[in-house]
Each structure stands twice: as structure tokens, then as C-alpha cells.
Amino acid sequence: MKENLINRKQYKAVKKMDRQEMEVFLADIYKTGFEDGVDAGNKADFKIQLVEVLNNTKGIGPKLFDRILETAKEMGI
């Protein structure tokens, strides 16, 4: 989690919001978090599929398997 999620200007704007503005603001935050969660889930599914494909590929031993996964981690996969 980021250290500074909100700056002073945003904090003051939130303090001045009425109920309806706050609902819209929170719905937007929820939507953003939900989309981030979906993206994270898709990446996890891809990692599982990658591991299964590598395990079922002839000629890929433990050393090559580890090197491939390390390269994938460096790429952010």
C-alpha cells in the first residue's frame, strides 16, 4: 500500500463533500480497487497457466524452469 494515498488538497475537498458527493467519490474508489483486483487475478491465472505449460513441456528441467520464472518475475509477470 502506498504511504501517501491522499494529499492535503484532496483531504480538504473530502471534508467539504456532502453525502451525494461522498457516495460518488467512494463509488469511484471502489470501482478502481475492483478493477485492480481483477487485473491482479488475471496475472495470477496467467502465472498458474505458465507453470502448467512449462511443467508439461518436454526438455524443460528444473534449472531452465527456475530461470524462466525468474525472468518472468523481472518482467513483472
C-alpha positions as CSV (number, residue, x, y, z in Angstrom):
1,M,0.0,0.0,0.0
2,K,1.3,3.5,-0.8
3,E,2.4,5.7,2.0
4,N,0.6,8.9,0.9
5,L,-2.7,7.9,-0.6
6,I,-4.2,11.4,-0.3
7,N,-2.7,14.8,-0.4
8,R,-3.7,17.8,1.6
9,K,-5.8,19.3,-1.2
10,Q,-7.8,16.1,-1.7
11,Y,-8.3,15.8,2.1
12,K,-9.8,19.3,2.3
13,A,-12.1,18.5,-0.7
14,V,-13.3,15.3,1.0
15,K,-14.0,17.2,4.2
16,K,-16.3,19.7,2.3
17,M,-18.3,17.0,0.5
18,D,-21.9,16.4,1.1
19,R,-23.5,12.9,1.2
20,Q,-24.1,12.6,-2.5
21,E,-20.6,13.8,-3.5
22,M,-19.1,11.4,-0.9
23,E,-21.1,8.5,-2.4
24,V,-19.8,9.3,-5.9
25,F,-16.2,9.6,-4.6
26,L,-16.4,6.3,-2.7
27,A,-18.0,4.5,-5.6
28,D,-15.1,5.7,-7.8
29,I,-12.6,4.4,-5.3
30,Y,-14.4,1.1,-5.1
31,K,-14.5,0.7,-8.9
32,T,-10.8,1.5,-9.1
33,G,-10.0,-1.1,-6.4
34,F,-12.2,-3.7,-8.0
35,E,-10.5,-3.2,-11.4
36,D,-7.1,-3.5,-9.8
37,G,-8.2,-6.7,-8.1
38,V,-9.4,-8.2,-11.4
39,D,-6.1,-7.3,-13.1
40,A,-4.2,-9.0,-10.2
41,G,-6.4,-12.1,-10.6
42,N,-5.8,-12.3,-14.3
43,K,-2.0,-12.1,-13.7
44,A,-2.3,-14.9,-11.1
45,D,-4.2,-17.0,-13.6
46,F,-1.5,-16.4,-16.2
47,K,1.2,-17.4,-13.8
48,I,-0.6,-20.7,-13.0
49,Q,-1.1,-21.4,-16.7
50,L,2.6,-20.6,-17.4
51,V,3.8,-23.0,-14.7
52,E,1.5,-25.8,-16.1
53,V,2.7,-25.2,-19.6
54,L,6.3,-25.3,-18.6
55,N,5.8,-28.4,-16.5
56,N,4.2,-30.2,-19.4
57,T,6.9,-29.1,-22.0
58,K,9.5,-31.8,-22.8
59,G,13.0,-30.6,-22.4
60,I,12.4,-28.0,-19.6
61,G,14.2,-29.2,-16.5
62,P,14.3,-27.7,-13.0
63,K,17.2,-25.3,-13.8
64,L,15.6,-23.9,-17.0
65,F,12.2,-23.8,-15.3
66,D,13.7,-21.6,-12.5
67,R,15.5,-19.3,-15.0
68,I,12.2,-18.8,-16.9
69,L,10.3,-18.0,-13.8
70,E,13.0,-15.6,-12.6
71,T,12.9,-13.8,-15.9
72,A,9.1,-13.6,-15.7
73,K,9.4,-12.0,-12.2
74,E,11.9,-9.4,-13.5
75,M,9.4,-8.5,-16.3
76,G,6.6,-8.1,-13.8
77,I,4.6,-11.1,-14.8
